[in-house]
Amino acid sequence: MEPAMLDEASRRRLAEMGIDVYLPRASTPAAGASATAVAAVYVLADSCEHELPRALARTLAFAGVAAGIARAQDAELAGASALVVCGPEQARAVGARLDAAQQAAIGWVATGALQHLAGDALAKRALWGELKRLLRQLRAAHLMPGA
């Protein structure tokens, strides 16, 4: 029986029988974990008309990551925890935009062009494997639920 579920009469009755009711301590967050840290992953694609970038963003959101679709010119890339870059043009553009320290601090997944990726089952399998690796890195950095 859960002690918090007992009413006052039940507690008195238990006390008369010599049974002490102890309430558990409230859980505290881990010392190293930050309650405000949340992973932000952006999917960068050559073409936003393609379904694959939206599917990648939905998959990352389902995993518990704040995910969105962005372009290499967008200002929010500076605060990203990781980037999923679709296509060599986007990879070059975002590489030119972020400085070396930012590039080293975030997780990266780079794919080929969307046109080639859409019809290549092995490339998609490799992409999903890289996304799993990226999610493990974010979880290890305490930026995801279940960390």
CORRA-V664542 format. One record per pair of residues at least 6 apart in sequence whose ideal C-beta (glycine too) atoms are under 7 Angstrom apart, sorted by the first residue. I is the first residue (numbers start at 1). J is the second residue. Records with the same first field share a line. If there is no record, write none. Layout:
# CORRA-V664542
I = J, J
This chain:
# CORRA-V664542
3 = 21, 22, 23
4 = 23
6 = 21
11 = 21
14 = 21
29 = 35
32 = 142
33 = 142, 147
34 = 142
37 = 142, 143
38 = 66, 143
39 = 65, 66, 81, 82, 138, 143, 144
40 = 66, 79, 80, 81
41 = 60, 65, 67, 80, 81, 82, 84
42 = 68, 70, 77, 80, 83
43 = 53, 56, 57, 67, 69, 84, 86
44 = 70, 71, 72, 83, 85, 86, 90, 94
45 = 53, 69, 86, 87, 90, 114
46 = 86, 87, 89, 90, 113, 114
47 = 114
48 = 69
50 = 114
52 = 114, 117, 118
53 = 69, 86
54 = 69
56 = 84
57 = 67, 68, 69
59 = 131
60 = 67
61 = 67
63 = 135
64 = 144, 145
65 = 138, 144
70 = 76, 77
72 = 90, 93, 94, 97
77 = 94, 97, 98
78 = 102
80 = 106
81 = 106, 107, 138, 143
82 = 106, 107, 108, 134, 138
83 = 94, 106, 108
84 = 109
85 = 91, 94, 108, 110
86 = 111, 114, 117
87 = 113, 114
88 = 113
91 = 110
95 = 103
107 = 134, 137, 138
109 = 130, 131, 134
111 = 117, 127
112 = 123
116 = 123
117 = 123, 124
135 = 144
138 = 144
139 = 146, 147
